[in-house]
Amino acid sequence: MIIVNLDVMMARRKISSFELADKIGITPANLSILKTNKGKAIRFSTLDKICEILKCTPGDILEYKEGD
């Protein structure tokens, strides 16, 4: 199972959901889907923009855990 730790990185960088969504060019609703682990996929271009804005790597945001 892939866990999205986007909210953790956003808190560390002190950026709101609305601000991040605006900067990466997606809707706040779609960002919320990512943050709550309800998304089924993420485009590499979106992940690239998130990492650029938050100054992090994909491994800071995505985590693998065994299980359901």
Secondary structure, DSSP 8 states (H G I E B T S, - for coil): -EEE-HHHHHHHHT--HHHHHHHHT--HHHHHHHHTT--S---HHHHHHHHHHHT--HHHHEEE-S--
